[in-house]
């Protein structure tokens, strides 16, 4: 974990505002799905929660490009999920649903949700079930992995310095004692996140500027989980002007 991760070198793409960032990613995602379907007949996309995650889903749902996509040939996943019951407002999938994911017409069996305490006995059981779903329905690599980045440099639910960050013997892991609530979560591992043709870090706000700079600079795992993940073909940092502030100053 101390050496630079394998994969494509990170590329910074700066948008002038948060709104333009969301709109741009929505259009970019529709085109990426179209490209994947043209090349392989299918697209597997991993979404993220939070304000930006929901904003880009809303932008995708409103984009005219959505009409060109065959949504019956799309698989939806999440890089992590809060270990909460289905439908809880704090779950990533609920936030994405409310933002417009349901309106795309993706068959329910192609939307792979992480089990919560209403359908599993523990976060460990949920992680095992999610890993089993990936092994059964995944295709070995995500076409697009979308990740938010916290001010502390975390991605998914892999927080710098947390034991779950260093897990390398599983696809998905249970996370306990999360530095931000809720304490119990399920996350894909760094190794699994990197099994993606494209990795997109979606970041907005000046409170994330240092995290963007650290991620772009390849900081170590104790400082940045984001810096440990690169896509096989592309690693994009899609940010607004505020989030790019520290990189701009250094460059």
N, C-alpha and C positions, 0 to 999 in steps of 0.2 A: 504493500500500500504506500510505500514511500516513493516509488518511482512513478513517473508520469504514466497515466493510463493509456492503453492502446486505443486507437480510433482517430477520427478526424479532428484536426486542430480546430479550436473554437473560433467562430466568426461572430463579431458583434454587428447587430443590425439595430440602428437607433430610429425610433419613431418620435415625432415631435410632441405628441400628447398621449395620455393613457387611452383616450377614446380612439385615436388613430391606431394605436398599438392593437387594441382588441379587434378593430375592423380588419386590420392587415392580417392578423393571425387567422381570423375566421376564413378569409379568402384563401390564404396560404394553405390552410388545412384541407379545404375542399379540393384544391388542386393536387395536393399530395395524395389524397385518397383516390382521385381520378387516375393519377400516374400509377399508383400501386395496383389498382384494378386492371389497368391496361397491360401492365407487365406480368402480373401474377394472378389476376382474376379475383383478388380478395385484398382487403386492407384491414390490418389490426392496428387500432389506435388506443393509446393509453392516455386518459384525461387526468386533470388535477382539479382540486377544489379551490376554495377561497374566492376572493373578489375577482381576481383576474381570470381564474379558471372558469367561473360562471360567465364572465363578460365575453370571453372568446367563444363559449358555446352559444351565447345569445347572438353574437355576431355571425356565427356560422349558420344558425337557424334563420337569420334574416338575409343572408347573402343570396343573390340570384344564382350563384354557382351551385347551391345545394340541389337545384333541380336537375343538374347534370349527373349527379352521383346516384349509383344504384345502391341504396342504403340496405338492401337485403344481402349485400355482399360486403358488409362491414362488421367487424367485431370490436366491441368496446370493453376496455379494461380500465383499471385505476392503479396508479403507482402505490397508493396507500389508501387506507380508510380508517376512520375513527371507529373503535369497537363500540358501536351504539346500535340500537334496534333499527330495523328497516323502516325508512320513512322519517327518521329523526332529522330535524332541521339542521343539525350540525354535521351530518354525514356528507361527504363529498358527492356521492351519487345523487342524494336528494337535492343538493344545491344545483347540480348540473341538470337534473330533471326539470326543476322549476325554471331554469334559465332557457329551456327550449329543447333539451335533448330528446324528450319524448316525442316532440313534434316532427322529428326527422323520419320517423317510420321504420326504425331499426327493429327487426323482430326481437321480442323479449328474450328468446333463447340465445341471442347473439350479444346480449348485454350482460357481462359477467361481473356480478356484484359480490363484494366480500361479505361473507356471513357475519351477522351480528349476534349479540347474546340471546336474541329471540329464536335463533335457529342453530346455535352452537353452544357448547358447554364452556368454552374458554377462548381467549384470543389465540392460544396455540392450536386449538381445533380449527378455528376459522382460517388460520394461516395454512394449515395442512390441506383444508378443503380448497382454498384458493390455488394453492400449488397444484393440487390434483386437477383442477379445472384448466389451468394453463397447460399441463402435460397432455390433457385429453383434447382440448379445443384450440390451443395455441399452435402456431406454425413455426416455432423455433426462434422467431425474431419479430419484434414489433416493427411496423412500418414507421410509425411516429410515436415517440415517447414525449409527452408534454409534462414539464415539471415546473412548479413554482419554487422559489428560493426564499427562505427566511432570512431575516437580518443577521442571524447567526450562521448562515451558510448551509442550513440543512435543506435536503430535498426529500420528497416523500415523507416518511417519518424516521429518517436516519439522521439523528442529531450528532454533530461533532462531539466526540468523546463518549458517546453513549455506546454500551456494549453491542447493541443491535447493528450499529454502523459497520462493525467489522465482521459480521456474519458472512461466511463464504461457503457454507455447506448446505445451503437451501435456496430455493427460489423465493419463498415468502417467509417472513418471520413475525412472531409476536413481539410487540414493543410494550414494555411496562415502565412506569416512572417517566413518562414523556415530560420534558421541561415545560411544555405548554399543554393545557387541558384539551381533551380528556387524557388521563394518564395511560389508558390502554388503547393500543392501535394494532393494525396489521400493515406491514410494509413489504414491498418487493425489496430484495437485496441490491446492493450496488452492482453486483455481477449481473443480476437479471435486468436491471435498468439499462445496462450497457448492451444488452442483446437487442439493440434497436438500430434500424438502418439510419434513422434520424432522431436525434435528441434535441428538443427545443426547450430552453430555459426561458420562461415568461416572467418578466420582472418589471414592476412599476413602482416609483416613489423614491425619494432621496434617502429614506431610511434603509433602502436595500443597496445603496451605491457601493458601500464597502464590500458587501457580499458579491456583487457583480465583479468588482475589481479583483477580489481574491479568486473567484472562479475562473476568470479569464487568465489570471497569472499562474494558475496551477498550484495554488496553496495546498499544503499538506492536509491529511484527513482530520487532524486535530483542530483545524481552522475552517475547513470547507469540505462538506460532503459533495457539493456540486462539482468541485474541481476533479472529483474522482470518477465522473461519469462522462463518457464521450460516445457519440454515435458512430456506427461503423462507416457510414458514408457522409454524414454531416452532423456538426455540433453547432447549433445556432443559439446565440444569446439575443433574444428578441425583447428589447427594453424600450422604455420611454426615455426622454431626455434627462429627466431627474435621476433615474437609476443609472445612467451612463456617466454621471458626473465625475466619479473618481477615476474611471478609465480615461476619460477625456483629459483630465488634469495630468495623468501620468504620461499620456501619449503626446 
